[in-house]
Amino acid sequence: MFDIAIIGAGPTGASAALLAAKAGKKTLLIDSDQSITKRGLYKNYYGIEEITGPELVETGIKQATHFGAEYIQGKVENIAKADSGYRLELENEQFEAQHVIFATGLMVDLAEKAGLHTKPGTEPRVKTIIDVDRDGRTSLEGIWAAGAVAGCSLHAVITAGDGAKVAINIISQLNGERYVDHDVLK
């Protein structure tokens, strides 16, 4: 049983996975290799002069796994309620997690299949998003959404921050107190 499972390993999902794993939470990062991030060239990402989308995604996954996240390449086909969370069903395997984060970019089909409330998108070319509160909670307890699929601007740096925000909110809930992660120079 994972504490947190994240669907999507673009900037949103990898940021969430990095913080969750670094906080000591048993973290699963699942990616179907359909990220729109991989089509971009990023010259507007804070702290980086220039990086390709494939490099950005690969770096995010490496950071998350460095801190202990388990990475699986595959497509989640269904999400079902389990005894103490949710069961994520892939083609040939399944996993259980107490909390699930949708970081699926422009894709809402799985969210709709799982019964999450959606609404019209507000960003250009984004037709539908998952309806979330300001903390990233969806209409189903224990399922969260972050990044473009939750209505954030499509800029990768913004979606990464939203993934981090939602992860911090879940970690805080699991810990029973507000979680903060700051590394300090020695």
C-alpha positions as CSV (number, residue, x, y, z in Angstrom):
1,M,0.0,0.0,0.0
2,F,1.4,3.4,-1.1
3,D,0.7,6.5,0.9
4,I,0.5,8.5,-2.4
5,A,0.2,7.4,-6.0
6,I,0.7,10.0,-8.7
7,I,-0.7,9.6,-12.2
8,G,1.5,11.5,-14.7
9,A,5.3,12.2,-14.5
10,G,5.5,15.6,-16.2
11,P,6.5,18.6,-14.1
12,T,3.3,18.4,-12.0
13,G,3.6,14.7,-11.1
14,A,7.3,14.6,-10.7
15,S,7.3,17.6,-8.4
16,A,4.6,16.0,-6.3
17,A,6.5,12.7,-6.2
18,L,9.8,14.3,-5.3
19,L,8.3,16.1,-2.3
20,A,6.3,13.1,-1.2
21,A,9.2,10.7,-1.3
22,K,11.6,13.2,0.3
23,A,9.1,13.5,3.2
24,G,9.3,9.7,3.7
25,K,6.0,8.8,2.2
26,K,5.7,5.6,0.3
27,T,5.3,7.1,-3.2
28,L,4.3,5.6,-6.6
29,L,4.8,7.6,-9.8
30,I,3.0,6.2,-12.9
31,D,3.5,7.6,-16.3
32,S,2.0,6.6,-19.7
33,D,4.6,8.6,-21.7
34,Q,2.0,10.9,-23.2
35,S,3.2,14.2,-21.6
36,I,2.8,17.3,-23.7
37,T,5.8,18.6,-21.8
38,K,8.0,16.4,-24.0
39,R,7.1,18.5,-27.0
40,G,8.5,21.7,-25.5
41,L,11.7,23.6,-25.4
42,Y,11.9,25.5,-22.1
43,K,13.7,28.8,-22.0
44,N,11.3,30.3,-19.4
45,Y,11.8,27.8,-16.5
46,Y,13.2,29.4,-13.4
47,G,16.8,28.5,-12.6
48,I,17.4,26.8,-16.0
49,E,18.7,28.6,-19.0
50,E,17.3,26.1,-21.5
51,I,16.1,22.5,-21.3
52,T,14.2,20.3,-23.7
53,G,10.9,18.7,-22.7
54,P,12.3,15.1,-22.7
55,E,15.3,16.3,-20.5
56,L,12.9,18.0,-18.1
57,V,10.7,15.0,-17.7
58,E,13.7,12.6,-17.3
59,T,15.3,14.9,-14.7
60,G,12.0,15.1,-12.7
61,I,11.7,11.3,-12.6
62,K,15.3,10.9,-11.6
63,Q,14.9,13.4,-8.7
64,A,11.7,11.6,-7.5
65,T,13.3,8.2,-7.6
66,H,16.5,9.5,-6.0
67,F,14.4,10.2,-2.9
68,G,12.7,6.8,-3.0
69,A,9.6,7.1,-5.3
70,E,8.8,4.0,-7.2
71,Y,8.5,4.7,-10.9
72,I,6.3,2.6,-13.2
73,Q,5.8,3.2,-16.9
74,G,2.2,2.2,-17.8
75,K,-1.3,3.5,-18.2
76,V,-3.8,3.5,-15.4
77,E,-7.0,2.1,-16.9
78,N,-9.3,2.2,-13.9
79,I,-9.4,3.5,-10.3
80,A,-11.6,1.7,-7.8
81,K,-12.3,2.3,-4.1
82,A,-10.3,-0.1,-1.9
83,D,-10.5,-0.8,1.9
84,S,-8.2,2.0,2.9
85,G,-7.9,4.1,-0.3
86,Y,-7.9,3.3,-4.0
87,R,-6.8,0.5,-6.3
88,L,-5.1,1.7,-9.5
89,E,-5.6,-0.8,-12.2
90,L,-3.1,-1.0,-15.1
91,E,-3.1,-3.5,-17.9
92,N,-1.2,-6.3,-16.1
93,E,-0.9,-5.1,-12.5
94,Q,-2.5,-3.1,-9.8
95,F,-1.5,-1.0,-6.9
96,E,-3.2,0.5,-3.8
97,A,-2.7,3.9,-2.4
98,Q,-4.3,5.9,0.4
99,H,-4.2,9.1,-1.7
100,V,-4.1,9.6,-5.5
101,I,-3.0,12.7,-7.4
102,F,-4.1,13.2,-11.0
103,A,-1.3,15.0,-12.8
104,T,-2.6,14.0,-16.2
105,G,-2.2,17.3,-18.1
106,L,-4.9,17.7,-20.6
107,M,-6.4,14.2,-20.1
108,V,-9.6,13.8,-18.0
109,D,-11.0,10.6,-19.4
110,L,-9.8,8.5,-16.4
111,A,-11.0,11.1,-14.0
112,E,-14.4,11.1,-15.5
113,K,-14.5,7.3,-15.5
114,A,-13.6,7.4,-11.8
115,G,-16.6,9.6,-11.2
116,L,-14.8,12.9,-10.5
117,H,-16.6,16.1,-11.1
118,T,-15.3,18.1,-14.0
119,K,-16.0,21.5,-15.4
120,P,-15.1,23.6,-18.5
121,G,-11.5,24.7,-18.7
122,T,-10.4,28.3,-18.6
123,E,-7.1,28.1,-20.4
124,P,-6.9,28.4,-24.2
125,R,-7.5,25.0,-25.9
126,V,-8.3,23.3,-22.6
127,K,-11.9,22.0,-22.9
128,T,-12.4,20.2,-19.5
129,I,-10.6,20.1,-16.2
130,I,-11.2,18.3,-12.9
131,D,-13.1,20.4,-10.4
132,V,-10.9,21.0,-7.3
133,D,-10.8,23.2,-4.3
134,R,-7.9,25.6,-3.6
135,D,-5.9,22.8,-2.0
136,G,-6.3,20.3,-4.9
137,R,-9.1,18.2,-3.4
138,T,-11.6,16.6,-5.8
139,S,-15.1,15.5,-5.3
140,L,-13.9,12.1,-4.0
141,E,-12.1,12.0,-0.7
142,G,-8.5,10.9,-1.1
143,I,-8.3,11.8,-4.7
144,W,-6.5,15.1,-5.6
145,A,-5.6,16.9,-8.8
146,A,-2.9,19.3,-9.7
147,G,-1.5,21.2,-12.7
148,A,-3.2,21.7,-16.0
149,V,-5.8,19.0,-15.4
150,A,-6.8,21.1,-12.3
151,G,-7.0,24.3,-14.2
152,C,-3.5,25.8,-13.8
153,S,-1.8,27.7,-16.5
154,L,-0.1,25.4,-18.9
155,H,3.3,26.8,-18.2
156,A,5.5,24.0,-16.9
157,V,7.0,26.0,-14.0
158,I,3.5,26.8,-12.8
159,T,2.2,23.2,-13.0
160,A,5.3,22.0,-11.2
161,G,4.6,24.4,-8.3
162,D,1.0,23.2,-8.2
163,G,2.1,19.6,-8.0
164,A,4.4,20.5,-5.1
165,K,1.5,22.4,-3.4
166,V,-0.9,19.5,-3.6
167,A,1.8,17.1,-2.3
168,I,2.6,19.3,0.6
169,N,-1.2,19.4,1.4
170,I,-1.4,15.6,1.4
171,I,1.8,15.2,3.4
172,S,0.5,17.7,6.0
173,Q,-2.8,15.8,6.2
174,L,-1.0,12.5,6.7
175,N,1.3,14.0,9.3
176,G,-1.4,15.8,11.2
177,E,0.5,19.1,11.0
178,R,1.7,21.5,8.4
179,Y,4.7,20.1,6.5
180,V,7.6,22.2,5.4
181,D,10.7,21.1,3.4
182,H,13.7,23.4,3.3
183,D,17.2,22.3,2.6
184,V,19.8,24.7,4.0
185,L,23.4,25.3,3.0
186,K,26.0,24.1,5.5
